[in-house]
Amino acid sequence: MSRQISLTRQLSIAMAGLAFVAVVVSTMVFYIVYAVLEQWRFLPPMPSSAADTTGLDLGITLAAAGIGIILALVIAIRLARRIVRPLGAVGDAARRIASGDLGTRIDAVPGSHGEAATLIADFNAMAGRLQRMSDDVKVWNAQIAHELRTPLTVLRGRLQGARDGVFALDDALITGLMKQVDGLTRLVEDLRSVSLADSGRLEMVMADVDLAAELTELQPLLLSMLAPDGFDLQLALEPGVVRADAARIRQAVFALVDNARRHADPCTVRITIGFAPEAATICVADKGPGLPPGFAGDAFRQFTRGTRQLGGSGLGLAVVRGIAQAHGGDVAYRPSPDDFAFCVSLPRSRLKER
């Protein structure tokens, strides 16, 4: 394998050669132009004594070429070092990251400006995102194992007890086992939805959806979910049609209502639909106590929970955010003196009014 020439040496040789060529070409052009002008009688002929100065002219030309080459080398070396230093720092950091040190960052390189400084900043930002992604994967693995452990343990214990005759295999036991299976199914579906949303692959079947009709149809199911825990349900639905995935919208509403059931005090959960010039909004509001102070920014991250640990996987709001963003919208937490609401907004460009 041939030995590679460093960038500093390449730049130095190139600039020295450029300086030498510039001096030689400018000298040749000077003599050619002078000879042409003399031939066309624009200039008087050179006296015979001027031939004696040819050697001096050549010496001056060579001296100028030498000085130009030396200056070009000095400038090239300084310039090359300013260029190569940040590139070398990026290369060293990239090799450390490739070896597994994701905490590697590049300190500010003296003399680096413009594109070099931007390159270092972009590299550090990329390394930070890579480290966060790696940390998120570790958290995901630990949290998934944690969330799966409890229902699997319950299933294994009950089934083993039924096999050994400790538990009677009656309707009550089967119903309890089915609840654990349903919980596992919801967890797996939430994990799938969040993963697909983060990768931009969440499957969407877009159609014209009457939001008011959809939520009115869901009202009995939502009320059956809320009533056992002392909640009531109120709908305030402005009619309108939106281009959306009806199944995903229902999934988001179920997740928000379930979040209110788990974390709010018994109250009337209010679901509203509104249309504005820019967006359509679906809000699910309760009487609180709402999110802890400073927690709103983390509430939509995977596996995050507030101070009230009342079950759940910590994926519900992350699923809602993924569904909203897949529709081109977003979800936001909107506290007020009267209630605490989570609102899903869909952009006006995707709407069709009645």
Order of alpha helices (4+ residues) and beta strands (2+ residues): alpha-alpha-alpha-alpha-beta-alpha-beta-beta-alpha-beta-beta-alpha-beta-beta-beta
